[in-house]
Amino acid sequence: MNPEYNFAFLDEGSKREIRRSILKAVAVPGYQVPFGSRELPIGRGWGTGGIQLTLSLIGPRDVLKVIDQGSDDSVNAVNIKKFINLCSDVATTTDSTEATLIQTRHRIPEEPLRNDQLLVFQVPLPEPLRVIEPSEEATKLMHAEADYTGIWLQLYESIMKYGKVTIATEYPVTVEDRYVMNPSPIPKYDNPRLHESECLYLFGAGREKKIYAIPPHTKVVSLAFDDVLFIIMESFSSWLMTTLGGEPGVAVQLDSLAQEGVLFTNFYANSFRTDRGLVAILSGYPAQPTTSIMKYPRKTQSIPAIAGSLKNAGYRTKYYYGGDADFTNMRSYLMSSGFEDIVADRDFPVSERLSKWGVHDHLVFRRLLDDLKAEAADSTLAGRETPHFRVLQTSSSHEPFEVPYSRLANERLNAFAYTDSCIGDFVKQFRRLPQWKNTAVVLVPDHLGAYPERIGNLETGRYRIPLLIVGGAVRGPERIGVYGSQQDIAATLLAQLSIPHGEFTFSKDMLNPASPHFAFFTVPDAFGFLTPDNQLIFNNEADAIVVDEGPKKGQNLSLGQAYLQKLYDDIAKR
């Protein structure tokens, strides 16, 4: 060590100030902590931020490795190593396994790093929002409010223009589901090494005077549009889930998934038939009491659809169904709504079409799982950012309730238990695939439930159904008690994906406190309009209120009538 210098060049006061900033950064992962960047005998832009962190932390017993452009022998790496060695006399190495402190710019070592190692990044541009906002004051406010719309828009525009995200380096990541962070100039394919790492990552920017950190075992995820999978469950009801006060021991897998996902506890079916329920779910368009818009191709072509919105946002779209996709004009509706590929009964061998409704659920789930596995194994798809919207519609829990499963004596409950077991088996295997961590799985019935058998159309409990969202893209667990129904899924989902949903006139974002929260449903002889203050069902044939509960009785009659009139007016225009 050159005796003309302090150990590791910087004075102890400077080191203490930088260490304090490092501790703040470790305490709030991803947050940019300002620090008093010192002058060094190296021009700013040549790694001075990383060097200052290294000089503040290195000790006499450390072993140093410096990487630049993925190499130990680049000019910058060699000069930084010489400078640090000159003022500290620490040992140096080119072996990542031997180093206790590694400074890098463009790469993360291939070897997994240990908890007794420290990786310091030299960062030229720490602010991920700088490309969309030049003002430091504005970017601070955007971080405080978690307003990252501009970054999402940038990714969206890239997909729309090139079919994929074209950012190759400095690809933004989300840290602990809170801060969007610039991971320095490392290539995007190094970003997964940041996730749940054993070692501490520190980032130093000398010019912008910022320090930020990723502590060990921290969740770090590259920004990407999440995949979305809908599982539409034939005839399920809340009465089948213990979690929602229903029968024990039936939907055991759904009950288990409800412990880790987002469960809507006051969610209602919009209708009584699949053709009506599918349009409500997939297009945010309410069912009509005495007709089905799915039967009118000219009209369905003019209504919005989740698949169409996601397709326009760069998503691939695919539908899986074991039954006849031409029943009630279903195929025409699905194609016009934006589905590029439809797998139905005729796409399965005849030997597998053993149900009254076509193919049993476990075989349809297997088909989807095979596609997911093939996608994960295809090396040509590994780096693609194209997101997917998939829908799987079950059918086995429909009468006559004949299923290849025998656990419960009641054949109706046994059929629901079978489909529930298929869902559980699928999720168990899906978790093992890489797509799981970026997928939101939405589980919802197609219409009102087929259990209990003797509940009538003029009871509110007839319409209550589960809505459950699980998957690696979901923070969960959470219980949401606002009132909503199937047509509200569209706006709620698209809002979470930062995709415009203004054309979904009848759909409202259930997670937006400013939205009116109510449930609306129809059957041929009645409509229902439910809010916390008034649960009302109106019999259209009798022209009379048949259910009127809550502290503000009668309040929802005019609202329900106006809503239904608006719906009929809208249909007439299409």
N, C-alpha and C positions, 0 to 999 in steps of 0.2 A: 504494500500500500504506500502511496506517495504521502509522506508526512506533511506536505504542504496543504493537504486537504483534510477536512473533517472526514470521519469515517462515513463512507457513502455520500460524500460531497456536501449534502445539505446540512445546515446547522440544526441542532436539536429542536429549537423552537419551530422551525419550518416543518420538521418531521412530525412533531406533535400536532400541529394544526392540520396537516394532511391526514394523519391517523384518525383524528376526531371526525373529519369529513367522511373517511372510510367507514367508521362505525355507524354514522348516520345512514350511509348508503346501504350498509348491511341490514340495518334495522327496518328499512323500507325498500324492499327489493324493487329494482327498476326505476326508482325515483332519482332524478338528477340533482346531486348536491353541489352547490357552488363551492369553489375553494380558491385560495390565493395562489394562482399558478406562478411558479418561480421562473426566473431566467436561468437558462442552462447554456453551456458552451456548445449548443446544438440549435440550429434554427427551428422555430416553431413549424410544425407540419412534418417533422421527422421523428415523431414519437415521444415528444417531451412530456405529454400527459402520462403515458405509461411508464416512462423513465422515472418520473417523480414518485409514482406509487412504488415502484421497485426500490428506489433509493430510500424511501421512508420505511420499508418493511424488511429489507434484507438484513441478515445478521451474519456474523463471521463464520458460522457453521453451515450456512446455506450453500446449495449447489445451484448455479444459474444456467439456464438455457434460454437463448434468444432465437426467435423464428421471425423471418420476414419473407413475404412472398412464398411461404411454405418451405423455406430453406434456412439452414443454419449458416450458409456461406454467402448469402447476399451481402452487398456492400453495407447496407444499413444495419443488418444483424451483426455483422462483424464489428462495426464501429461502436455500436451500443454496448456490445459485450466487452470490448476493449476499455471503453470509458468506465463502465461499472467496475471492472476488474482493477483498473488503475486506482480508483478511489476507495476500494473496499478490500481488494486482494482475496475475494471469495473464489472458490473453485468454480470452474465452468465445465459444461458437458454438452454433447450433442445427443445424448440419450435421454428421452423423455422420462423413462422409468427411474433414472438416477437423480433427476433434478428435483429440488424442493420448491423452487420458484422459476416459473417460465413466463417470459414476456413474448407476446406475439402480436402480429398485425393481421395477417390474412388467413390463418388456418388455426384449427384446434388439433393438437396431436391425435394421431390415430389411436394410440394406446389409451385405454380408459384411465383417467386420472384418479388418484387416491385422496383420502381425506387429510393426509399430511402434505399435500401439494397445494400450491397457489398458482393460478393462471392470471396474468395481468395483460389486458388488451390495451394497445395504443389506438386511440379512436380519433379519426379526423373530424367527424361530424356526429356529435352525440344526439342531436335533436331529430327524431324521426318525422316531426311535423314541419321541419324547416322547408321542405320542398313544396309545401302547400301554404305556409304562413311565414312571412319574413320577420314578423314582430315577435320578440322575446316575451313581451308582456302578454300577447295574445296566446302564444303557445302554452305559457304557464296556466292561463285560465282554462284552456282546452284540456290540459292534463288534469286539472283540478275537477273539472266536470266530466271527465272521461269522454270527451267529445272527439271521437276519432272518425267521424263521418268522412272527412276528406281523404283519409288513407283508404278507407273502404271503397270510396268512389274511384280512387286511383286504380285499385285492384280490379274493380268492376270494368272500368274503361279498358284496361289491358286485356281482360278476357274477351270483351266484346270486339276489340280490334284484332287481336292475334289468336284468339281461341285458347289462350292460356296466360298466366301471369308471367311477364317477361323480366321481372326484377331478379337478377342473378346474385348480387351481393348486397350487403346491408339490408337484407330482407327483414322487415319489422316483426317483432315477436310480442306476445302478451305475457307479462310476468305476474304470476299468482292471480290471474283473472282480473288484474287491475290496471297496471301501467303498460302502455305500448312503448317499447324500447327499441333502440337501434343497436343491434349486436356487433357493431363495428364492421369493417369491410370483409368479414369472413363470408365465404360462399353460402348460399342458402342450404346446401346439403350438409353443412356443419351445424346448422341450428338445432337439430335433434340432440346433439351432444351437450347442449346447454341444459336440457331437461333432466331434473332429478339427478344431477351430477353429485359425485362424492366430494369434489373439491370446491373451494371458493373461487368465483370469478369476479375480478375487479376490472373496471373500465375507466380509463383516464383520458380526458381530452384537454390538452395543454392550451390550445388557442381559445376554446370556448370556456375554459376554466370550470369543468364539470367532472364529477366523479359519480359513478353508479355501480351497482353490484348485483350479483346473483349468488345468494348463499347456497350452501349444500342442500340438496333435497328440495329444490324449489321447482314449482311447475312453470315451465316455459314452453309456449306453443307458438309456432309460426302463424301469422294471420292468414286465414283462408276461409272462404265461404264453406260453411258446414254442409255436409251431406244431410239429406232429410229422408227418412223412411217412415211412411205411414203404414201401420198395420190396422186394417179395418176389420173389426171382429163381428161376425154374424150374430145378431140378436142378443148380445151381452147386455146386462143391466147392473146397476149398483147393488142389487140384491144378491149378487154372486160374490161380492167381496166383503170379507170381514172388516177390512179397513174402513169401508163406507157403511158399516152397520148391517151387512148382509149375512148370508149363510156361511158358517165356518166350513173349511175343508174342501171348497169347490175350486175357486180361482186362486189357488195357493201361490202360483207363480206371479200373478198380478199383484197379490198382496205383498209378496216379497219385493217386487220391483218398486212398489209404491213407497217403500222405506228409503229408497235412494233417488227417486225422481221427483218431478213436479206433478202434484196431484190436484186437480180441480174438484172440489167437493160439492159444488152446487152447479153442476153441469147437466144439461138436458138435451135429449134427442129432439130433433126438429120435426120428425115425421115417423111414420109407421111402416114404410116400405123402402127397400134398398134403392130403387131408382130415384126416389125423392131424397133419401138420406145422402147418397153419393154426391148429388148436385150441391146439397147444403155444405158438405164437408169440403169438396174439391173446388167449388166455385163460390162459396160464401153466399149462395143464393137460397133463400128460404123455400121450403116446400109449400105447396098450395093444397088446400083442403080436398078439392075434388078433381084435380088433374095433375099430370106430371110433365114438367117442361122437357124432360129427357126424351119424350116421345115426339118432340117438334124440333127436328134438326135445324131448321131456319132460325129458331129462337136460341137454341143452345150455342149456335155459332157466334152469337152476339153478346153472350154473357162472359164475364171475366172468369179466369181459372188460375189456380195456384200453379199448375203445370205450365201454363202459358207464360205467366210472370217469371217463373224460375227459368224456363227455357230462354226467354229474352235476356235473362241475366247470365247466361252462359252454362246453365245446368243441362245435363243429359237426363232424359225422362224415360221411365219404364214402368209398366204395370203388370202385376202378376195375379192371376186368378185361375182357380181350378175348374171353374164352371164355363158356361156358354157366354162369351163376351158379346154375342149378338142379341141376347135376351133384352127385351124392352129398349132396343136401340142403343145399348150401352156402348158398343164399339164405336159407333158414330160419334157419340158424346165424348168419349175418351180421346179420340183422334182430333176432334175439333178443339178440345180443350188444351192440347199441346203435348200429348204423350207420343213419343217417337216409336216406341216398341210396346206391343201388348202380347204377353204370354197368357194363353188360355187353354181350355181343355184339349183342343185339337193339336196343341204343341206337346202333349204328353202321349206316350204309347197307350194303345188301347188297353193293355193289361193293367194300367194304373187308373183307368176311369171306372172305378168300382163303386162310386157313390151315386145316389140319385141326382146329385148336383154336379157330378163330374169327378174330380180328383180330390182325395182326402187331403186335409190341411198339412200333414207332416210331409207329404210329397211336394207340395207347393213351396213350403219353407225350405226343403232340401234343394229345390231348383234355384231359389234365390241365393242360398248359401253357396252353392256350387259356382254361381256367377261371381259372388264376392271373393271366393277363394281364387278363382281364375284371374280376376282383376288384380288381386294382391300379389299373385305369383308372376304376373306378366311384367318382365323387366322394362319393356317398352313403355309401360304406363307409370312407372315408378315416379317420375318427376313431373307428371302432369297435374295441373291444378284444377282441371275441369271437375266441378262438383256434380253430384248426382241427386236427383229426386226420384225415389222409388216408392211404389205403393204395392202392398200385398193385401189382397182381400180374401178372407177366409170364407168357408161355406159349410163346413161339417157340422156346426152347431145349429143347423136348421132342421126343421122336421124332415124326415121321420126320426132324426137323432140316432141314426145307425152309424157307429164309429168303430174303428179297429182298436178298441180300448175298453177296459173293464175295471173300474175302480170303485164306482158308486152304484148302488142298487137302483136308484132313480135314473131311468134312461135319459131323461132330459138333462138333469144335472151332470150325469156322466159325460154327455156330449160336450157340455161346456168345460168340464174338467179336462177332456181330451184336447180341445183347442188350446186351453190354458197351458197344458203340458207341452204342446207343440211350440208355443211362444217361449216358454222357459228353456226348452232344449235349443231353440234357435239362438236366443240371447246368449246362452252359455257358450256356444261355439263362436258366435259373432264377436264376443269380447276378446277372443284370441287373435283376431285379425287386425291389421293396422288401421282399417277404416273406422273401427269402433270409436276411437278417440276423437274423431271429427264428425260424428254422426249424432243427430237428434232423432230419436225414435218416438213417434207419436202414435199412441194406442188409443183407439176410439171405436165404439160400436157403429154399425151402419145405420141403425135406427133404434126405436124403443125396444125394450127387452122382451124376451119370450119367457121370462121367469120373474115373478110367480105367474102361474098359469091363469089364475082366476081374477087377477087385478083388471079393472075396467078402464076404458079410455077416458073416463071422467074423474080420474084420480091423479094428482100430481106425481105420486110415486111411480106411476106407470112410465114416466118419461125420464126419470133421473138415471143417468148413465155415467160411467167413469170416463174421464179424460186424463191420460197419464203420459208424461213426456220423460223419457230416460235416454241414456246414451252418454258417451264420453264428452259430447259437446254441452251437456247439461250440468250446471253447477249443483243443483239439488243438495239434499232433499228440501222440499218446500210444500206447504199446503196453501192453496189459494181458494178463498171462500166466495169470491165474487160470482154473481149469477151470469150465466152465459149458455149458449146453445151451439149446435154444430156449425151454423153459418158464421160463427165468430172465430173459428179456427184460422181462416184465411188471413184476416187482418192481423191477428195475434202473431202468427208465424212470420209473415212477411215483415212486420215491424221489427221483430227480433233479428231478422236477417238484413235490416236496413235497406229493404227493397220497397219502393212506393206501392201503396195499396189503395189509393184514392178511388179507383174505379170499382172497388168492391163496396157498392152503396149500402148493402144491408149487413155488412160485416163490421164488427168493431173490435178494437184491440182490448182484450180483457185485462192486459197488464198495464194499461194506461189509466191512471187515476181519473183523468179528465173524461174518459169515455162513459156513456150511460151504461150501467150494468143491469141487464135484464135477460131473461130467457123467454123465447117465443117458440111455440110449437103448434102444429095443426094435424088434425085427423079429419076424415070426411064430414063428421058431424059436429066438430068443435075446434076452438083454438084456445091456447093458453098464453098468458102473459104474467110472468113471475118476477117479482123484485123482493128485497128483504121486507118491505113494508106491506106488500099485498101479493098474495098468490091467488090468481083468478083463472078460472076456466069458464068459457062461455059456450053454451050449446047453441049452435047455429040453427038446428032444426026447430028446437023449442023456443028459440029467441029469448033465452033466459040464462042468467048466471047460475051455474050449478056448483061452483066452488068459489068461495070468497073468504080468504083467511088473511090474518095479519092485522097490524094496528091501524092501517088505513084502508079499510074495506071499500071496494068499488073503485078505488083510484085508478086501477089499470084497465078498466073497461074501455074508456075512450082512447087510451093509448094503443091497446090491442086492435081495436077497430080501425084506427087511423093507419097503423102499421100494415094490416091486412089490405086495406084499400090501396095504400101506396104500392104494395106488392102486385096487386092486380093491374093497377095503372101501368106499372113498369113492364109487366108481361105483354100487355096490349100494344105497347110501343115497339116491341122487339119483333 
